[in-house]
Amino acid sequence: MDAFAALFEPLRARIYAVAFRLVGPDDAEDVVMDTYLKAWRALPRFAGRSSLSTWLCGIARNQSLDLIRRRKVRHRGRVADRDSEDRVAEVDDPTQTGPLDAMQSLEDQALCRRALAALPEPHRHALLLRYVDGLSYLEIAAALDISMGTTMSRLFNARRKLRQQVETLTAKSPERIKETA
């Protein structure tokens, strides 16, 4: 048990960050605990094809998505106050560099968050893992259980779609048209 704690506890902040971005602050700690429990049970089957950190991020992502799916099933037919999809777009991590850091004003950051929220889930997750969590292409491929080529393609398309979403949202805002003129 001590060896497990020594190995896994330094990665807790990273696992929490992945869970926080996907399920929000209320459920992130539960996801971390579920991740550690699942990792404890699966540790004998850990093949070492990826780093321990990547493996745990993948488990945390899957646990978060399972929680989101359970919520959607429970809330089907009812309108939830805030959908988990919206929470993903609300999270800023000032310690990391990425697309949001390029934006100067809070208004631009809000625009970028709305554009990110509009992306398909696979593209949004790939972008968050790359630019917010700082994972390499290889780590993203392992975390999402996809090939390296798929990772590269997904990130390329995600960046293109994010740019298009920002342009679309900018075009819909009359104030933006005045600012750019």
C-alpha positions as CSV (number, residue, x, y, z in Angstrom):
1,M,0.0,0.0,0.0
2,D,2.9,2.4,0.8
3,A,4.5,1.6,-2.5
4,F,1.3,2.4,-4.3
5,A,0.9,5.7,-2.5
6,A,4.6,6.6,-3.2
7,L,4.1,5.9,-6.9
8,F,0.7,7.4,-7.4
9,E,0.5,10.4,-5.0
10,P,2.9,12.6,-7.0
11,L,0.6,12.3,-10.0
12,R,-2.6,13.3,-8.0
13,A,-2.5,16.9,-9.1
14,R,-2.4,15.9,-12.8
15,I,-5.2,13.4,-12.4
16,Y,-7.3,15.9,-10.5
17,A,-6.7,18.5,-13.3
18,V,-8.0,16.0,-16.0
19,A,-11.1,15.2,-13.9
20,F,-11.7,18.9,-13.0
21,R,-11.7,19.9,-16.7
22,L,-14.2,17.1,-17.6
23,V,-16.6,17.0,-14.6
24,G,-16.0,20.2,-12.6
25,P,-15.0,20.8,-9.1
26,D,-17.9,19.1,-7.4
27,D,-17.0,15.6,-8.7
28,A,-13.3,15.8,-9.5
29,E,-12.1,14.4,-6.2
30,D,-14.6,11.5,-6.6
31,V,-13.2,10.8,-10.0
32,V,-9.6,10.8,-8.6
33,M,-10.6,8.3,-6.0
34,D,-12.4,6.1,-8.5
35,T,-9.3,6.4,-10.8
36,Y,-7.0,5.2,-8.0
37,L,-9.3,2.4,-7.1
38,K,-9.5,1.2,-10.7
39,A,-5.7,1.6,-11.0
40,W,-5.2,-0.5,-7.9
41,R,-7.3,-3.3,-9.3
42,A,-5.7,-3.1,-12.7
43,L,-2.1,-2.6,-11.7
44,P,-1.2,-6.3,-12.3
45,R,-2.4,-5.8,-15.9
46,F,-0.4,-2.6,-16.5
47,A,1.7,-3.5,-19.4
48,G,4.0,-0.5,-19.3
49,R,3.3,0.4,-23.0
50,S,2.8,4.0,-21.7
51,S,4.0,6.0,-18.8
52,L,2.2,5.6,-15.5
53,S,1.0,9.2,-15.8
54,T,-0.5,8.6,-19.2
55,W,-2.1,5.4,-18.0
56,L,-3.7,7.2,-15.1
57,C,-4.8,10.1,-17.2
58,G,-6.6,7.6,-19.5
59,I,-8.3,6.0,-16.5
60,A,-9.3,9.4,-15.1
61,R,-10.7,10.5,-18.5
62,N,-12.7,7.3,-18.8
63,Q,-14.0,7.6,-15.2
64,S,-15.0,11.2,-15.9
65,L,-16.8,10.2,-19.1
66,D,-18.6,7.4,-17.3
67,L,-19.8,9.9,-14.7
68,I,-21.0,12.3,-17.4
69,R,-22.8,9.4,-19.2
70,R,-24.5,8.4,-15.9
71,R,-25.6,12.0,-15.3
72,K,-27.1,12.2,-18.8
73,V,-29.0,9.0,-18.3
74,R,-30.3,10.2,-14.9
75,H,-31.2,13.6,-16.2
76,R,-32.7,12.6,-19.5
77,G,-36.0,14.4,-19.9
78,R,-35.0,17.0,-17.4
79,V,-33.2,20.2,-18.1
80,A,-30.0,20.4,-16.1
81,D,-28.8,23.7,-14.8
82,R,-25.3,23.3,-16.3
83,D,-24.3,20.5,-18.6
84,S,-20.9,19.0,-18.1
85,E,-20.1,20.1,-21.7
86,D,-20.3,23.7,-20.6
87,R,-18.0,23.1,-17.6
88,V,-15.2,21.9,-19.9
89,A,-15.3,25.2,-21.7
90,E,-15.2,27.2,-18.5
91,V,-11.9,26.0,-17.2
92,D,-8.8,28.2,-17.6
93,D,-5.4,26.9,-16.4
94,P,-3.2,30.0,-16.1
95,T,-0.1,27.9,-15.5
96,Q,-0.2,26.3,-19.0
97,T,0.3,27.8,-22.4
98,G,-2.1,27.1,-25.2
99,P,-4.7,28.6,-27.4
100,L,-6.5,30.5,-24.6
101,D,-3.2,32.2,-23.6
102,A,-3.0,33.8,-27.0
103,M,-6.2,35.7,-26.3
104,Q,-5.7,39.0,-24.5
105,S,-9.1,40.1,-23.2
106,L,-11.6,38.2,-21.0
107,E,-14.1,38.6,-23.8
108,D,-11.8,36.8,-26.3
109,Q,-11.2,34.1,-23.7
110,A,-15.0,33.6,-23.3
111,L,-15.3,33.5,-27.1
112,C,-12.6,30.8,-27.3
113,R,-14.3,28.8,-24.5
114,R,-17.6,28.9,-26.4
115,A,-15.9,27.8,-29.5
116,L,-14.1,25.0,-27.7
117,A,-17.4,23.8,-26.2
118,A,-19.0,23.6,-29.7
119,L,-16.3,21.2,-30.9
120,P,-17.1,17.5,-31.1
121,E,-16.0,15.6,-27.9
122,P,-13.1,13.8,-29.5
123,H,-11.6,17.0,-30.8
124,R,-12.2,18.9,-27.6
125,H,-10.6,16.2,-25.5
126,A,-7.5,16.0,-27.7
127,L,-7.0,19.8,-27.5
128,L,-7.4,19.8,-23.8
129,L,-4.9,17.0,-23.3
130,R,-2.4,18.7,-25.6
131,Y,-2.7,22.4,-24.6
132,V,-4.0,22.3,-21.1
133,D,-2.5,19.1,-19.7
134,G,0.6,19.4,-21.8
135,L,0.6,15.8,-23.0
136,S,2.8,14.7,-25.9
137,Y,1.2,13.2,-29.0
138,L,2.3,9.8,-27.9
139,E,0.8,10.3,-24.4
140,I,-2.4,11.6,-26.0
141,A,-2.6,8.5,-28.2
142,A,-2.1,6.3,-25.2
143,A,-4.6,8.2,-23.1
144,L,-7.3,8.1,-25.8
145,D,-6.4,4.6,-26.9
146,I,-5.9,5.7,-30.5
147,S,-3.0,5.5,-33.0
148,M,-0.4,8.2,-33.4
149,G,-1.7,9.0,-36.8
150,T,-5.2,9.4,-35.5
151,T,-3.9,11.7,-32.8
152,M,-2.1,13.9,-35.2
153,S,-5.1,14.0,-37.5
154,R,-7.5,14.7,-34.6
155,L,-5.4,17.6,-33.3
156,F,-5.0,19.1,-36.8
157,N,-8.7,18.9,-37.4
158,A,-9.5,20.1,-33.9
159,R,-7.3,23.2,-34.4
160,R,-8.9,23.9,-37.7
161,K,-12.5,23.5,-36.4
162,L,-11.6,25.6,-33.3
163,R,-10.4,28.4,-35.6
164,Q,-13.6,28.1,-37.7
165,Q,-15.7,28.3,-34.6
166,V,-13.9,31.4,-33.4
167,E,-14.4,33.0,-36.8
168,T,-18.1,32.1,-36.9
169,L,-18.7,33.4,-33.4
170,T,-16.7,36.6,-34.1
171,A,-18.7,37.2,-37.3
172,K,-22.0,37.0,-35.3
173,S,-20.9,39.7,-32.9
174,P,-21.5,43.2,-34.2
175,E,-19.1,44.7,-31.7
176,R,-16.3,42.5,-33.1
177,I,-17.0,43.8,-36.6
178,K,-16.5,47.4,-35.4
179,E,-13.3,46.4,-33.5
180,T,-11.7,44.8,-36.5
181,A,-12.6,47.6,-38.9
